[in-house]
Amino acid sequence: MSETINYGPLHNLIGTWTGDKGLDIAPEPEGEERNPYYETITFSECNDVTNAEEQKLIFIQYRQVVRRKSTDKVFHDESGYWMWEPDSDKISHSFSIPRGICVLAEGSYKTDSNESVLFVESGHNDQWPITQSPFMINKAKTTGFQRKFVVDKNKLKYTQIMNLEIYGREFEHKDQNELTLIK
């Protein structure tokens, strides 16, 4: 596929990445917990699509599986798409988490000879929403999301924040990791 499709700013993500320097800062009823983790993210070439015979999107699909170092158990499993619209030169990102949360985020990117930086966010207006199950809205509502990827050759660093209303307060659930391209 890559011979005929220009993946633009998404090109450097394609492949399988692993990292064991992750830190999850998650809410607890009386504060927060810090969980070291490791993960694998696989980004796969897909295709392009045309919406309403006007908008062309180039996209890649991914799956992220995260395990706690302390137990070796999966505590986060996410799948979705990164998209690039060549005409507007904008990126977007959609994903779901099997806790009853789906996110559609908009963003921008910049690239130079050394690195690519992709940044997306959602929840700040109705055009880029966060959809959640009734349980999550009542118990652990996500009100905002930000994700930043920095790709430098075979290294991928990311930070992300999910703004939550949980345990009667607002909380910034943060994750960060550094991964290496393995194939």
Rosetta silent file (secondary structure, phi, psi, omega in degrees, C-alpha in Angstrom):
SEQUENCE: MSETINYGPLHNLIGTWTGDKGLDIAPEPEGEERNPYYETITFSECNDVTNAEEQKLIFIQYRQVVRRKSTDKVFHDESGYWMWEPDSDKISHSFSIPRGICVLAEGSYKTDSNESVLFVESGHNDQWPITQSPFMINKAKTTGFQRKFVVDKNKLKYTQIMNLEIYGREFEHKDQNELTLIK
SCORE:     score description
SCORE:     0.000 S_00000001
   1 L     0.000  -36.740 -171.666    0.000    0.000    0.000 S_00000001
   2 L   -64.293  -18.055  179.263    2.719    2.512    0.874 S_00000001
   3 L   -68.288  -29.480 -174.806    3.859    2.792   -2.800 S_00000001
   4 L  -108.649  -13.746 -177.701    0.622    4.534   -3.786 S_00000001
   5 L  -113.450  128.283  174.168   -0.456    6.290   -0.595 S_00000001
   6 L   -90.487  109.388 -178.484    1.315    9.282    0.891 S_00000001
   7 L   -82.748   -0.517  174.722    0.739    8.971    4.649 S_00000001
   8 H    51.390 -128.828 -175.905    2.166   12.442    5.257 S_00000001
   9 H   -69.241   -9.235 -179.667    2.667   13.163    8.968 S_00000001
  10 H   -88.720  -15.495 -173.702    1.438    9.668    9.917 S_00000001
  11 H   -53.280  -44.258 -175.582    4.184    7.851    8.003 S_00000001
  12 H   -69.298  -12.334  178.516    6.697    7.831   10.892 S_00000001
  13 H   -83.212  -25.250 -171.521    4.219    6.069   13.197 S_00000001
  14 L   -60.525  126.778  179.404    3.787    2.951   11.040 S_00000001
  15 E   136.714 -172.984  178.905    5.264   -0.124   12.706 S_00000001
  16 E  -110.652  129.304 -176.327    5.348   -1.839   16.091 S_00000001
  17 E  -119.662  140.481  174.662    6.617    0.084   19.100 S_00000001
  18 E  -131.530  149.755  178.416    7.422   -1.181   22.591 S_00000001
  19 E  -157.290  145.309 -179.335    8.309    0.664   25.763 S_00000001
  20 E  -126.136   22.984  179.958    8.771   -0.091   29.443 S_00000001
  21 E  -108.019   18.865 -174.271    9.226    3.404   30.894 S_00000001
  22 E   -70.512  147.163  172.997    5.512    4.150   31.256 S_00000001
  23 E  -136.374  122.842  178.210    3.980    5.936   34.211 S_00000001
  24 E  -106.872  121.493  175.449    0.218    6.084   34.791 S_00000001
  25 E  -108.184  104.698 -169.695   -0.996    8.648   37.333 S_00000001
  26 E  -117.475  155.300 -178.990   -4.564    7.573   38.085 S_00000001
  27 E   -75.752  147.692  170.327   -7.237    8.726   40.528 S_00000001
  28 E  -129.530  159.210 -178.538   -8.016    6.996   43.803 S_00000001
  29 L   -54.231  -34.196 -177.247  -10.825    7.951   46.201 S_00000001
  30 L  -114.485   25.958 -179.649   -8.349    9.661   48.565 S_00000001
  31 E   153.299 -126.595 -178.541   -5.696   10.857   46.119 S_00000001
  32 E  -145.516  161.118  172.751   -3.801    9.211   43.303 S_00000001
  33 E  -124.549  150.478  179.157   -1.852    6.095   42.455 S_00000001
  34 E  -117.139  120.670 -176.725    1.254    5.793   40.304 S_00000001
  35 E  -119.484  111.787  171.072    1.572    2.677   38.180 S_00000001
  36 E   -68.012  143.872 -178.287    4.711    1.900   36.173 S_00000001
  37 E  -146.784  166.336  170.652    3.804    0.085   32.955 S_00000001
  38 E  -130.240  160.336 -173.827    5.027   -1.355   29.690 S_00000001
  39 E  -158.281  166.932  171.169    3.198   -1.520   26.382 S_00000001
  40 E  -130.837  133.084  173.332    3.086   -2.324   22.712 S_00000001
  41 E  -124.374  126.065  176.747    1.498   -0.080   20.083 S_00000001
  42 E  -115.190  120.957  176.676    1.134   -1.333   16.524 S_00000001
  43 E  -105.354  126.993 -176.285    0.302    1.179   13.773 S_00000001
  44 E  -119.177  140.958  173.350   -0.755   -0.383   10.457 S_00000001
  45 E   -59.591  142.458  175.997   -1.082    1.057    6.975 S_00000001
  46 E  -125.400 -101.360 -171.423   -4.676    1.269    5.848 S_00000001
  47 E  -163.893 -161.243  170.490   -5.973    3.285    2.984 S_00000001
  48 E  -125.699  157.710  177.161   -7.659    6.502    2.072 S_00000001
  49 E  -135.594  157.194  174.922  -11.356    7.351    2.096 S_00000001
  50 E  -121.309  129.834  178.387  -13.481   10.061    0.560 S_00000001
  51 E  -103.568  125.436  176.688  -16.372   11.611    2.467 S_00000001
  52 L    52.551   34.562  179.432  -19.299   13.071    0.520 S_00000001
  53 L    56.489   18.946 -178.374  -17.143   13.160   -2.613 S_00000001
  54 L  -126.745  -50.835 -172.838  -15.249   16.121   -1.117 S_00000001
  55 E   -93.861  124.987  175.413  -13.056   15.286    1.839 S_00000001
  56 E  -104.085  129.732  176.547  -10.130   12.908    1.388 S_00000001
  57 E  -121.280  136.957  171.578   -8.667   11.290    4.491 S_00000001
  58 E  -104.574  135.360 -176.379   -5.543    9.182    4.752 S_00000001
  59 E  -141.602  155.374  171.406   -5.574    6.917    7.799 S_00000001
  60 E  -126.367  149.649 -179.159   -3.653    4.356    9.793 S_00000001
  61 E  -104.215  151.221  177.352   -5.100    1.928   12.299 S_00000001
  62 E  -145.228  163.228  172.115   -3.560    1.103   15.669 S_00000001
  63 E  -140.921  133.209 -178.681   -3.881   -1.048   18.757 S_00000001
  64 E  -122.366  125.198  177.406   -2.297   -0.247   22.109 S_00000001
  65 E  -123.453  123.592 -173.910   -2.008   -2.826   24.893 S_00000001
  66 E  -119.057  133.618 -179.513   -0.695   -1.661   28.279 S_00000001
  67 E  -124.700  139.376  174.035    0.342   -3.887   31.205 S_00000001
  68 E   -69.232  136.246  176.485    1.173   -2.996   34.799 S_00000001
  69 L   -65.744  -34.730 -174.989    4.723   -3.907   35.710 S_00000001
  70 L   -68.348  -30.473 -175.448    3.605   -4.976   39.199 S_00000001
  71 L  -123.135  -13.763 -175.792    1.121   -7.634   38.024 S_00000001
  72 L    66.438   14.699 -179.802    1.822   -8.144   34.305 S_00000001
  73 L   -95.844  146.190  176.230   -1.936   -7.744   33.728 S_00000001
  74 E   -68.422  128.042  174.167   -3.487   -5.664   30.968 S_00000001
  75 E  -122.472   -0.666  176.337   -5.100   -2.542   32.394 S_00000001
  76 E  -152.208  127.964  178.195   -5.575   -0.578   29.172 S_00000001
  77 E  -136.634  117.553 -171.898   -6.518   -1.823   25.698 S_00000001
  78 E  -132.722  141.932  173.715   -7.205    0.815   23.056 S_00000001
  79 E  -139.903  151.847 -179.272   -7.833    0.753   19.332 S_00000001
  80 E   176.374 -156.400 -175.552   -8.496    3.424   16.784 S_00000001
  81 E  -137.901  145.629  164.636   -7.285    5.507   13.874 S_00000001
  82 E  -108.028  135.298 -176.398   -5.026    8.441   13.164 S_00000001
  83 E  -128.580  148.834  176.617   -6.180   10.456   10.122 S_00000001
  84 E  -130.810  130.283  175.996   -4.655   13.150    7.941 S_00000001
  85 E  -104.605  103.504 -175.915   -6.611   15.409    5.606 S_00000001
  86 L   -57.586  -37.380 -176.440   -4.157   16.586    2.912 S_00000001
  87 L   -64.221  -41.404  179.241   -6.347   19.492    1.707 S_00000001
  88 L   -94.593  -14.029 -176.992   -6.528   21.172    5.131 S_00000001
  89 L    61.145   33.036  177.963   -3.269   19.619    6.367 S_00000001
  90 E  -105.306  156.061  173.347   -4.990   18.757    9.675 S_00000001
  91 E  -114.987  156.217  173.082   -4.819   15.573   11.665 S_00000001
  92 E  -143.318  165.356 -172.091   -7.499   13.862   13.705 S_00000001
  93 E  -146.441  128.828  176.384   -7.569   10.870   15.974 S_00000001
  94 E  -128.788  141.291  179.007  -10.408    8.540   16.948 S_00000001
  95 E  -158.538  162.653  174.920  -10.283    5.692   19.435 S_00000001
  96 E  -132.521  150.730  177.565  -12.298    3.625   21.826 S_00000001
  97 E  -123.365  131.057 -176.151  -11.527    2.099   25.183 S_00000001
  98 L   -75.297   46.793  169.099  -13.603   -0.870   26.334 S_00000001
  99 L  -115.417    0.307 -178.433  -14.675    0.966   29.477 S_00000001
 100 L    97.940   34.616 -178.787  -17.421    2.719   27.539 S_00000001
 101 E  -131.678  133.009  173.052  -15.462    5.691   26.137 S_00000001
 102 E  -129.447  135.991 -176.031  -14.996    6.870   22.528 S_00000001
 103 E  -125.848  138.541  170.003  -12.956    9.952   21.624 S_00000001
 104 E  -124.030  117.785 -174.029  -12.711   12.025   18.463 S_00000001
 105 E  -124.112  149.018  179.381   -9.862   14.557   18.663 S_00000001
 106 E  -113.881  153.263  178.582   -8.534   17.231   16.316 S_00000001
 107 E  -165.915 -162.422 -178.147   -5.018   18.491   16.072 S_00000001
 108 E  -142.420  171.777  178.879   -1.987   19.675   14.263 S_00000001
 109 E  -146.463  162.243  169.497    1.507   18.500   13.537 S_00000001
 110 E  -145.583  142.892  179.317    4.914   19.810   12.707 S_00000001
 111 E  -133.099  148.146  169.336    7.847   18.001   11.202 S_00000001
 112 L  -140.608 -169.024 -174.985   11.439   18.866   10.544 S_00000001
 113 L   -67.367  -19.570 -176.934   14.492   16.850    9.614 S_00000001
 114 L  -100.531  -37.249 -173.888   14.873   15.486   13.144 S_00000001
 115 L  -151.760  163.973  172.960   11.402   14.831   14.519 S_00000001
 116 E  -119.645  137.075  177.248    7.646   14.833   14.052 S_00000001
 117 E  -123.067  123.891  177.463    5.291   16.214   16.688 S_00000001
 118 E  -117.913  132.871 -179.604    1.575   15.353   16.599 S_00000001
 119 E  -135.189  130.644  176.843   -0.872   16.956   19.039 S_00000001
 120 E  -135.549  155.889  176.031   -4.612   16.360   19.357 S_00000001
 121 E  -152.796  158.322  177.779   -7.303   17.331   21.831 S_00000001
 122 E  -152.579  172.266  178.302  -11.050   16.979   22.327 S_00000001
 123 L    92.061   -1.453 -176.727  -13.868   17.751   24.694 S_00000001
 124 L   -96.195   -9.620  174.338  -13.593   21.509   24.389 S_00000001
 125 L  -157.663  171.665 -175.920  -16.452   21.955   21.929 S_00000001
 126 L   -71.476  -18.457 -177.632  -19.244   19.944   20.340 S_00000001
 127 L   -75.570  -24.080 -178.298  -17.350   19.337   17.087 S_00000001
 128 L  -126.885   79.631 -167.531  -14.698   17.118   18.719 S_00000001
 129 L   -89.373  165.996  168.848  -16.649   15.109   21.285 S_00000001
 130 E  -117.865  122.898 -179.700  -16.058   12.479   23.895 S_00000001
 131 E  -107.926  136.687 -175.000  -18.837    9.885   24.020 S_00000001
 132 E  -142.694  157.212  176.722  -19.307    7.775   27.142 S_00000001
 133 L   -69.971  158.455  177.311  -21.620    5.243   28.656 S_00000001
 134 H   -56.334  -38.677  178.497  -24.143    6.428   31.277 S_00000001
 135 H   -59.106  -47.796 -178.632  -22.121    4.677   33.995 S_00000001
 136 H   -65.406  -39.049  177.844  -18.959    6.582   33.053 S_00000001
 137 H   -60.404  -39.512 -178.069  -20.823    9.891   32.840 S_00000001
 138 H   -81.077  -28.670 -172.810  -22.159    9.355   36.370 S_00000001
 139 H  -112.625  -31.434 -174.750  -19.051    7.851   37.995 S_00000001
 140 E  -153.299   60.782 -173.727  -15.921    8.837   36.036 S_00000001
 141 E   -68.563  129.868  174.210  -16.842   11.407   33.399 S_00000001
 142 E   -90.392  122.801 -176.902  -14.140   12.355   30.904 S_00000001
 143 E  -108.280  -13.165  179.404  -14.374   16.089   30.169 S_00000001
 144 E  -164.052  158.206 -178.731  -11.248   16.613   28.075 S_00000001
 145 E  -147.886  138.846  173.340   -8.439   14.782   26.341 S_00000001
 146 E  -140.015  139.902  175.337   -4.984   15.724   25.034 S_00000001
 147 E  -140.718  134.559  177.532   -2.314   13.534   23.447 S_00000001
 148 E  -128.217  126.235  175.107    1.109   14.536   22.167 S_00000001
 149 E  -111.449  135.978  171.664    3.423   12.224   20.207 S_00000001
 150 E  -123.549  116.075 -178.644    7.039   13.095   19.461 S_00000001
 151 E  -110.924  123.446  177.679    8.685   10.763   16.930 S_00000001
 152 E  -130.326   99.809 -176.328   12.438   10.957   16.405 S_00000001
 153 L    54.789 -106.209 -176.898   13.671    8.204   14.062 S_00000001
 154 L  -104.779   20.550  177.136   13.076    4.988   16.044 S_00000001
 155 E  -118.940  138.417  176.360   11.892    6.638   19.292 S_00000001
 156 E  -128.798  118.452  174.644    8.321    7.612   20.178 S_00000001
 157 E  -111.872  139.963  175.806    7.619    9.649   23.299 S_00000001
 158 E  -140.937  155.438  169.226    4.105   10.528   24.328 S_00000001
 159 E  -134.154  146.655  175.082    2.168   12.286   27.023 S_00000001
 160 E  -147.805  151.170  178.283   -1.572   12.290   27.420 S_00000001
 161 E  -132.821  129.829  169.467   -4.081   13.766   29.820 S_00000001
 162 E  -112.857  115.974  176.994   -7.681   12.727   30.357 S_00000001
 163 E   -79.626  124.444 -175.292   -9.547   15.312   32.416 S_00000001
 164 E  -121.237  152.081  163.750  -11.952   13.477   34.697 S_00000001
 165 E  -111.825  106.014 -172.840  -14.756   14.212   37.121 S_00000001
 166 E  -148.707  145.584  179.832  -14.365   11.317   39.563 S_00000001
 167 L    53.020   35.867  176.891  -14.764   10.703   43.307 S_00000001
 168 L    74.621   17.483  179.627  -16.433   14.108   43.665 S_00000001
 169 E  -150.123  169.767  173.674  -13.514   16.084   42.216 S_00000001
 170 E   -90.801  142.375 -177.233  -11.691   16.997   39.020 S_00000001
 171 E  -145.527  138.789  174.145   -8.568   14.993   38.224 S_00000001
 172 E   -96.411  102.147  177.050   -5.930   15.004   35.465 S_00000001
 173 E   -80.129  115.676 -173.786   -5.281   11.341   34.647 S_00000001
 174 E  -115.119  143.880  173.545   -1.816   11.376   33.066 S_00000001
 175 E  -136.518  145.429  175.489    0.155    8.807   31.105 S_00000001
 176 E  -153.344  150.250  178.218    3.579    9.009   29.542 S_00000001
 177 E  -162.360  165.153  172.930    6.040    6.616   27.982 S_00000001
 178 E  -126.991  125.486 -176.403    8.988    6.285   25.639 S_00000001
 179 E  -120.730  159.654  178.647    8.874    3.517   23.045 S_00000001
 180 E  -119.821  138.294  177.451   11.268    2.057   20.498 S_00000001
 181 E   -72.243  123.858 -179.313   10.381    0.935   16.983 S_00000001
 182 L  -106.264  -20.776  175.204   10.991   -2.806   16.751 S_00000001
 183 L  -166.255    0.000    0.000    9.680   -3.498   13.220 S_00000001
